[in-house]
Amino acid sequence: MPIDLRLNSPGGSVFDAVAIYNALKRHSGEITVWIDGIAASAASYIAMAGDEIIMPENAFLMMVLSEEVCLRRSMALASVRP
C-alpha cells in the first residue's frame, strides 16, 4: 500500500525524526513525500525517506549540516584557553 506523506514542519527532535524515518523505510510500499510549505531541520530528514519528493516552487527544504556545526563548535572550544 503506498503512502502519501504531507510535510509542513520547521523541524523538531532529531531522535524522533530518526525513528519516523526508520519506520517509513521499513514500509514495503512506495512513499511519496509532499512538502507543502517547509520541511526544515529534523523534518528534512523525514522527507529523505520518500521514494519521490514533490514540492511547489515556493516551498522550502532546509537541511542542517550537522558536521559543520560540530566542526565550528570544536574549533570554538579549541580557541578557549585556561
Chimera marker file (.cmm) of the C-alpha trace (Angstrom):
<marker_set name="trace">
<marker id="1" x="0.000" y="0.000" z="0.000" r="1" g="1" b="0" radius="0.5"/>
<marker id="2" x="1.514" y="3.393" z="-0.974" r="1" g="1" b="0" radius="0.5"/>
<marker id="3" x="1.936" y="6.252" z="1.490" r="1" g="1" b="0" radius="0.5"/>
<marker id="4" x="1.378" y="9.927" z="0.626" r="1" g="1" b="0" radius="0.5"/>
<marker id="5" x="3.159" y="11.886" z="3.367" r="1" g="1" b="0" radius="0.5"/>
<marker id="6" x="2.345" y="15.599" z="3.621" r="1" g="1" b="0" radius="0.5"/>
<marker id="7" x="5.048" y="17.632" z="5.386" r="1" g="1" b="0" radius="0.5"/>
<marker id="8" x="4.912" y="21.196" z="6.663" r="1" g="1" b="0" radius="0.5"/>
<marker id="9" x="7.219" y="21.455" z="9.653" r="1" g="1" b="0" radius="0.5"/>
<marker id="10" x="10.017" y="23.691" z="10.948" r="1" g="1" b="0" radius="0.5"/>
<marker id="11" x="11.627" y="20.606" z="12.491" r="1" g="1" b="0" radius="0.5"/>
<marker id="12" x="11.948" y="19.235" z="15.970" r="1" g="1" b="0" radius="0.5"/>
<marker id="13" x="13.709" y="16.413" z="17.747" r="1" g="1" b="0" radius="0.5"/>
<marker id="14" x="16.288" y="14.639" z="15.628" r="1" g="1" b="0" radius="0.5"/>
<marker id="15" x="15.705" y="11.486" z="17.688" r="1" g="1" b="0" radius="0.5"/>
<marker id="16" x="12.008" y="11.487" z="16.781" r="1" g="1" b="0" radius="0.5"/>
<marker id="17" x="12.892" y="12.175" z="13.136" r="1" g="1" b="0" radius="0.5"/>
<marker id="18" x="15.248" y="9.182" z="13.034" r="1" g="1" b="0" radius="0.5"/>
<marker id="19" x="12.525" y="6.934" z="14.459" r="1" g="1" b="0" radius="0.5"/>
<marker id="20" x="9.974" y="8.197" z="11.913" r="1" g="1" b="0" radius="0.5"/>
<marker id="21" x="12.484" y="7.832" z="9.056" r="1" g="1" b="0" radius="0.5"/>
<marker id="22" x="13.274" y="4.246" z="10.080" r="1" g="1" b="0" radius="0.5"/>
<marker id="23" x="9.581" y="3.345" z="10.375" r="1" g="1" b="0" radius="0.5"/>
<marker id="24" x="8.906" y="4.740" z="6.905" r="1" g="1" b="0" radius="0.5"/>
<marker id="25" x="11.883" y="2.914" z="5.379" r="1" g="1" b="0" radius="0.5"/>
<marker id="26" x="10.562" y="-0.390" z="6.770" r="1" g="1" b="0" radius="0.5"/>
<marker id="27" x="7.326" y="0.124" z="4.825" r="1" g="1" b="0" radius="0.5"/>
<marker id="28" x="7.243" y="-2.104" z="1.739" r="1" g="1" b="0" radius="0.5"/>
<marker id="29" x="5.098" y="0.240" z="-0.385" r="1" g="1" b="0" radius="0.5"/>
<marker id="30" x="6.086" y="3.341" z="-2.297" r="1" g="1" b="0" radius="0.5"/>
<marker id="31" x="6.348" y="6.558" z="-0.278" r="1" g="1" b="0" radius="0.5"/>
<marker id="32" x="5.632" y="9.933" z="-1.857" r="1" g="1" b="0" radius="0.5"/>
<marker id="33" x="6.567" y="12.949" z="0.244" r="1" g="1" b="0" radius="0.5"/>
<marker id="34" x="4.778" y="16.223" z="-0.456" r="1" g="1" b="0" radius="0.5"/>
<marker id="35" x="6.446" y="19.290" z="1.046" r="1" g="1" b="0" radius="0.5"/>
<marker id="36" x="3.559" y="21.759" z="1.161" r="1" g="1" b="0" radius="0.5"/>
<marker id="37" x="5.370" y="24.663" z="2.812" r="1" g="1" b="0" radius="0.5"/>
<marker id="38" x="8.549" y="23.861" z="4.701" r="1" g="1" b="0" radius="0.5"/>
<marker id="39" x="10.500" y="20.796" z="5.750" r="1" g="1" b="0" radius="0.5"/>
<marker id="40" x="13.374" y="22.109" z="7.836" r="1" g="1" b="0" radius="0.5"/>
<marker id="41" x="15.884" y="20.552" z="10.189" r="1" g="1" b="0" radius="0.5"/>
<marker id="42" x="14.540" y="17.235" z="11.511" r="1" g="1" b="0" radius="0.5"/>
<marker id="43" x="11.606" y="17.350" z="9.072" r="1" g="1" b="0" radius="0.5"/>
<marker id="44" x="14.054" y="17.376" z="6.150" r="1" g="1" b="0" radius="0.5"/>
<marker id="45" x="15.475" y="14.091" z="7.459" r="1" g="1" b="0" radius="0.5"/>
<marker id="46" x="11.981" y="12.564" z="7.430" r="1" g="1" b="0" radius="0.5"/>
<marker id="47" x="11.496" y="13.773" z="3.854" r="1" g="1" b="0" radius="0.5"/>
<marker id="48" x="14.516" y="11.734" z="2.762" r="1" g="1" b="0" radius="0.5"/>
<marker id="49" x="12.563" y="8.529" z="3.481" r="1" g="1" b="0" radius="0.5"/>
<marker id="50" x="10.456" y="9.148" z="0.389" r="1" g="1" b="0" radius="0.5"/>
<marker id="51" x="10.891" y="7.363" z="-2.914" r="1" g="1" b="0" radius="0.5"/>
<marker id="52" x="9.683" y="10.589" z="-4.523" r="1" g="1" b="0" radius="0.5"/>
<marker id="53" x="9.690" y="14.119" z="-3.101" r="1" g="1" b="0" radius="0.5"/>
<marker id="54" x="7.295" y="16.658" z="-4.574" r="1" g="1" b="0" radius="0.5"/>
<marker id="55" x="7.258" y="20.329" z="-3.656" r="1" g="1" b="0" radius="0.5"/>
<marker id="56" x="5.967" y="23.516" z="-5.292" r="1" g="1" b="0" radius="0.5"/>
<marker id="57" x="8.379" y="26.234" z="-6.362" r="1" g="1" b="0" radius="0.5"/>
<marker id="58" x="7.670" y="28.333" z="-3.266" r="1" g="1" b="0" radius="0.5"/>
<marker id="59" x="8.222" y="25.536" z="-0.713" r="1" g="1" b="0" radius="0.5"/>
<marker id="60" x="11.415" y="25.119" z="1.313" r="1" g="1" b="0" radius="0.5"/>
<marker id="61" x="13.573" y="22.084" z="2.068" r="1" g="1" b="0" radius="0.5"/>
<marker id="62" x="16.183" y="23.218" z="4.583" r="1" g="1" b="0" radius="0.5"/>
<marker id="63" x="18.803" y="20.774" z="5.804" r="1" g="1" b="0" radius="0.5"/>
<marker id="64" x="21.217" y="21.328" z="8.668" r="1" g="1" b="0" radius="0.5"/>
<marker id="65" x="24.795" y="20.272" z="8.094" r="1" g="1" b="0" radius="0.5"/>
<marker id="66" x="25.484" y="18.739" z="11.488" r="1" g="1" b="0" radius="0.5"/>
<marker id="67" x="29.116" y="18.050" z="10.601" r="1" g="1" b="0" radius="0.5"/>
<marker id="68" x="29.690" y="21.763" z="10.059" r="1" g="1" b="0" radius="0.5"/>
<marker id="69" x="28.018" y="22.626" z="13.352" r="1" g="1" b="0" radius="0.5"/>
<marker id="70" x="30.210" y="20.124" z="15.209" r="1" g="1" b="0" radius="0.5"/>
<marker id="71" x="33.356" y="21.378" z="13.497" r="1" g="1" b="0" radius="0.5"/>
<marker id="72" x="32.573" y="25.004" z="14.340" r="1" g="1" b="0" radius="0.5"/>
<marker id="73" x="31.877" y="24.106" z="17.972" r="1" g="1" b="0" radius="0.5"/>
<marker id="74" x="35.097" y="22.108" z="18.295" r="1" g="1" b="0" radius="0.5"/>
<marker id="75" x="37.060" y="24.978" z="16.741" r="1" g="1" b="0" radius="0.5"/>
<marker id="76" x="35.449" y="27.404" z="19.171" r="1" g="1" b="0" radius="0.5"/>
<marker id="77" x="36.259" y="25.167" z="22.128" r="1" g="1" b="0" radius="0.5"/>
<marker id="78" x="39.840" y="24.742" z="20.946" r="1" g="1" b="0" radius="0.5"/>
<marker id="79" x="40.272" y="28.526" z="20.956" r="1" g="1" b="0" radius="0.5"/>
<marker id="80" x="39.330" y="28.751" z="24.641" r="1" g="1" b="0" radius="0.5"/>
<marker id="81" x="42.448" y="28.781" z="26.768" r="1" g="1" b="0" radius="0.5"/>
<marker id="82" x="42.567" y="28.202" z="30.501" r="1" g="1" b="0" radius="0.5"/>
<link id1="1" id2="2" r="1" g="1" b="0" radius="0.2"/>
<link id1="2" id2="3" r="1" g="1" b="0" radius="0.2"/>
<link id1="3" id2="4" r="1" g="1" b="0" radius="0.2"/>
<link id1="4" id2="5" r="1" g="1" b="0" radius="0.2"/>
<link id1="5" id2="6" r="1" g="1" b="0" radius="0.2"/>
<link id1="6" id2="7" r="1" g="1" b="0" radius="0.2"/>
<link id1="7" id2="8" r="1" g="1" b="0" radius="0.2"/>
<link id1="8" id2="9" r="1" g="1" b="0" radius="0.2"/>
<link id1="9" id2="10" r="1" g="1" b="0" radius="0.2"/>
<link id1="10" id2="11" r="1" g="1" b="0" radius="0.2"/>
<link id1="11" id2="12" r="1" g="1" b="0" radius="0.2"/>
<link id1="12" id2="13" r="1" g="1" b="0" radius="0.2"/>
<link id1="13" id2="14" r="1" g="1" b="0" radius="0.2"/>
<link id1="14" id2="15" r="1" g="1" b="0" radius="0.2"/>
<link id1="15" id2="16" r="1" g="1" b="0" radius="0.2"/>
<link id1="16" id2="17" r="1" g="1" b="0" radius="0.2"/>
<link id1="17" id2="18" r="1" g="1" b="0" radius="0.2"/>
<link id1="18" id2="19" r="1" g="1" b="0" radius="0.2"/>
<link id1="19" id2="20" r="1" g="1" b="0" radius="0.2"/>
<link id1="20" id2="21" r="1" g="1" b="0" radius="0.2"/>
<link id1="21" id2="22" r="1" g="1" b="0" radius="0.2"/>
<link id1="22" id2="23" r="1" g="1" b="0" radius="0.2"/>
<link id1="23" id2="24" r="1" g="1" b="0" radius="0.2"/>
<link id1="24" id2="25" r="1" g="1" b="0" radius="0.2"/>
<link id1="25" id2="26" r="1" g="1" b="0" radius="0.2"/>
<link id1="26" id2="27" r="1" g="1" b="0" radius="0.2"/>
<link id1="27" id2="28" r="1" g="1" b="0" radius="0.2"/>
<link id1="28" id2="29" r="1" g="1" b="0" radius="0.2"/>
<link id1="29" id2="30" r="1" g="1" b="0" radius="0.2"/>
<link id1="30" id2="31" r="1" g="1" b="0" radius="0.2"/>
<link id1="31" id2="32" r="1" g="1" b="0" radius="0.2"/>
<link id1="32" id2="33" r="1" g="1" b="0" radius="0.2"/>
<link id1="33" id2="34" r="1" g="1" b="0" radius="0.2"/>
<link id1="34" id2="35" r="1" g="1" b="0" radius="0.2"/>
<link id1="35" id2="36" r="1" g="1" b="0" radius="0.2"/>
<link id1="36" id2="37" r="1" g="1" b="0" radius="0.2"/>
<link id1="37" id2="38" r="1" g="1" b="0" radius="0.2"/>
<link id1="38" id2="39" r="1" g="1" b="0" radius="0.2"/>
<link id1="39" id2="40" r="1" g="1" b="0" radius="0.2"/>
<link id1="40" id2="41" r="1" g="1" b="0" radius="0.2"/>
<link id1="41" id2="42" r="1" g="1" b="0" radius="0.2"/>
<link id1="42" id2="43" r="1" g="1" b="0" radius="0.2"/>
<link id1="43" id2="44" r="1" g="1" b="0" radius="0.2"/>
<link id1="44" id2="45" r="1" g="1" b="0" radius="0.2"/>
<link id1="45" id2="46" r="1" g="1" b="0" radius="0.2"/>
<link id1="46" id2="47" r="1" g="1" b="0" radius="0.2"/>
<link id1="47" id2="48" r="1" g="1" b="0" radius="0.2"/>
<link id1="48" id2="49" r="1" g="1" b="0" radius="0.2"/>
<link id1="49" id2="50" r="1" g="1" b="0" radius="0.2"/>
<link id1="50" id2="51" r="1" g="1" b="0" radius="0.2"/>
<link id1="51" id2="52" r="1" g="1" b="0" radius="0.2"/>
<link id1="52" id2="53" r="1" g="1" b="0" radius="0.2"/>
<link id1="53" id2="54" r="1" g="1" b="0" radius="0.2"/>
<link id1="54" id2="55" r="1" g="1" b="0" radius="0.2"/>
<link id1="55" id2="56" r="1" g="1" b="0" radius="0.2"/>
<link id1="56" id2="57" r="1" g="1" b="0" radius="0.2"/>
<link id1="57" id2="58" r="1" g="1" b="0" radius="0.2"/>
<link id1="58" id2="59" r="1" g="1" b="0" radius="0.2"/>
<link id1="59" id2="60" r="1" g="1" b="0" radius="0.2"/>
<link id1="60" id2="61" r="1" g="1" b="0" radius="0.2"/>
<link id1="61" id2="62" r="1" g="1" b="0" radius="0.2"/>
<link id1="62" id2="63" r="1" g="1" b="0" radius="0.2"/>
<link id1="63" id2="64" r="1" g="1" b="0" radius="0.2"/>
<link id1="64" id2="65" r="1" g="1" b="0" radius="0.2"/>
<link id1="65" id2="66" r="1" g="1" b="0" radius="0.2"/>
<link id1="66" id2="67" r="1" g="1" b="0" radius="0.2"/>
<link id1="67" id2="68" r="1" g="1" b="0" radius="0.2"/>
<link id1="68" id2="69" r="1" g="1" b="0" radius="0.2"/>
<link id1="69" id2="70" r="1" g="1" b="0" radius="0.2"/>
<link id1="70" id2="71" r="1" g="1" b="0" radius="0.2"/>
<link id1="71" id2="72" r="1" g="1" b="0" radius="0.2"/>
<link id1="72" id2="73" r="1" g="1" b="0" radius="0.2"/>
<link id1="73" id2="74" r="1" g="1" b="0" radius="0.2"/>
<link id1="74" id2="75" r="1" g="1" b="0" radius="0.2"/>
<link id1="75" id2="76" r="1" g="1" b="0" radius="0.2"/>
<link id1="76" id2="77" r="1" g="1" b="0" radius="0.2"/>
<link id1="77" id2="78" r="1" g="1" b="0" radius="0.2"/>
<link id1="78" id2="79" r="1" g="1" b="0" radius="0.2"/>
<link id1="79" id2="80" r="1" g="1" b="0" radius="0.2"/>
<link id1="80" id2="81" r="1" g="1" b="0" radius="0.2"/>
<link id1="81" id2="82" r="1" g="1" b="0" radius="0.2"/>
</marker_set>
